[in-house]
Amino acid sequence: MKSEDYAQGDAFQAEKRAIFASQWLPVCAEAQIPKAGDFLSVTVGGWSVIVTRDPAGNVNVLRNMCRHQNMPVVGVPGGNCENFRCRFHGWTFDLQGKFLGAPPPVAPRDPSANHDLIVLPILIEAGIVFFSLDSFAPKPSLGAALPAYSGTIVTEIAANWKVVVEHLLEGRPSSDDFAWQPPLLALRRTGSVAIVEQIVPHTFLRTRLFTHVFGGEADGHKPIAEVFKTDCEVLQGGRAAGTMPVDDNALLSAFHQEVEKAYAGIS
Ligand code: FES
């Protein structure tokens, strides 16, 4: 790995195609959208998606890309609505992505063509919603069921997503209490509490961390998340200055090999 892999957009674009487009990606905890009409808009590894709970109670993941001019339909991080109205020219879509209509001046020339938002394959594993752009990707498995969902802490980190992964895996021997689900999710169990750390690579220098708490008090984990954020931002400064990580365990080593393999595959 080189310092530019942590600090430049070219590497992120390569990762978008070679890593994120070929794996199941976690997008949120299912319990974050409990009611019909609830939605979240998230960009994961450069892929902008909307997660919805439709009136039938089902979860959907839609590409956040209007069929009119390929612009993002939703521009807010989340909320509750009956349908989506594209903020650019007013095309509307239901919570399953079905095209509902458009103002006459911008109506589609061919009304019989498919104008629906692209619906992505999803699966829900241990309360976490995953989507994939490649439905043949190996499916994630998080093992035994988790305790009841308590809440999610959202932490914005000014660091490349790989730094966040490295900090999660550093010094981590593989054990029954810690499961790594490449490329973006870790699960650790402590007694009756399970913590799912979900990494959301937003841009090459902005990463969101969802800390989903199952079976405990979510707010109690906020100070830990703040320390984690500070550590990652310090590490990011080191990577940009050329201080590279040391593979101190099998998980970290395998992660770096996968990233290098992805870079090699598209060069
Ligand atoms: S880009 Fe969405 S309505 Fe025009």
Residues whose N, C-alpha, C, O or C-beta is under 5 A from the ligand:
A	BS01	FES	C66 H68 Q69 N70 M71 C86 F88 H89 G90 W91
